Structure formats: C-alpha cells, structure tokens
C-alpha cells in the first residue's frame, strides 16, 4: 500500500523551510517514541539544505536524540570527497556538524577515488557502480532479516524542473531499476555521474516528502498532479507507505488548479 500525495502549501520558501523543519523534528521524535530510534533520508538542493539549516536553528532541535537517528542520502554526485557539490558535505555544514549525531549512524554515499601521480586510485570508488553496490550493502546491513533496505521514517526529496527526484531523471533506465541503489550516467544536469536510491527503496519509507520551492518548479509540480507516470515524471513514483506530502511554496504550486 502507498499513500496518495497530499499538497501542503506555504506562503514562501523561508516559511516552507521552517515549517518542514518543525515537521521533521516532530516526526523523528514520534519515531523514537514508538521504536526507540528513527531514520531520515536527506536531500540536497537549495530548499533541502535550507530545511537542514532551519532544523539547526529550531528551538526544538534538542528534543530529538540525534545519537539514535540513522541518516542516509537519497542521491549523491559521484565526485571527489572534498567537492563542494557533494550533498553530504553541504548537509554536514548546514546541520550534521552542529548536532550530536552518532558517526556510525551517518551513511554518506561513496565518492570518486582520487588519482595519484602514478595513476593508482586511493580511497573512494573507481566508478559509480561500485559506490552503488557498497551503499546497497549498507542498507541491507540496517534492514530487518530478509529485507534489502530499512523502512525509513522520512525520505526527503527535492524536485527538478523536469520532474526528477533524487537522481532519477525522466526516461532514464534508473526509473525502472529494481535494485536498491543504482549508478546513473549521462545525467542531463551536471555532474553527469551519480548514485541514487531507486523508487522501490524510496517507496519503503513510512513517509515521503517532496519539498519544492520556486516558480521554475511550478510546471513540474503541476505535471506531477496531472496523472503522469514515473517514466515521464519520476516524482510521481515517490510515494510513502503511510503518507506522501508535497511541501511547496506558493510559487511552486502556482500552476495547480485553485481549490474552492
């Protein structure tokens, strides 16, 4: 079973980030109350990182036991470990370096191996396929017996102007992939190589939240609520088991039909 998407509009991007942060803190607290721990899958992008900054500055941030939160990523750019383009680096700077997380419960996706003068790779992975396989193994290690990935409390996703989520782009083979994590090549948005969770992994979450701001995303939001399928609009495949939320500012929701 999956949950039908529900749109929750907000006045502007700043309010959206703060409201989503408050919602996330509450959801993690509830997860810990129910199960003793919680898990979240992070996203990059402007609004995704703004959300994390808003968590950091929230008066309620300390209500979460951050040492008992598993932290994952939905996708990652397959670049060097120190690249400013990496989602995990941005997330650390925005939030993770400022809260008492357990390093053993923070699971960044693998980075591209560095090359020495002699051409020998040091650290990291030679290709995104290897990084994807390693991340799949991490997921399996935190899953229930017999499962290949955990049941996340919340998966956070941004939205591309053409409807992509994570690194699942329209008409890409990655959209129909059945393995938990996939290597992505020739992305229309640079950098061209990435690693991404697949739709089956995203759909394992209790809740999936698509967080989207800006008028440049309005067409993709409208397309996602028009009956399109995941091949054409990958975001439509991003649904949770219990709840699917689209948290949008007014600009992003501006092309949806006005509700009476």
C-alpha angles and dihedrals in degrees: 000000000000131000124247112245117262121200117220110187125205130193098243143346095269093054089043092056093048094045092048090048091053090047092050094049090051092048093051091048090051091049092052092047090053101039108011092248140043141206137211135185111215130213133203130220130093099293093038092056092041087056090054091050088051090053089052093053097040116117087225097054093105092055087079118078094226092187087069099050122101109215120203137166129234094213143347138203109246097234137119118305093248096047114127087219093071115109092215093055091051091047092050092051093046099044123336097070089055102051131061099257121165105245090214089061096051111092115189119182117252123273134221114277118252119240124228124213088265092054095250116140117237119197126334124052133304094223140008091253090065091047091050092051091050092051091049088055091052091051092049090050091060096041129100117265110290094014126109098211138020126258101251121211093218134005112198116204136179123210129234121219089251093048103265123148125194100346095315106122128189114281092005121141087233091071093067096037114128099195115097096246129022139196112235123206133185095021111188087226117059137285092053098208122065145151120231144177111244127234095262090056093046090048091057090074123105088224132018119195123192106200113196137169136175138051090258086070095049096094091051091049091051091047090051091058095042099082097265119149131235095263091064098026110022092191090072089068093056101097133143130224095240106014140010116193130185105200106192140164119234093260093056091047095044097106096051117103112270112254117230 
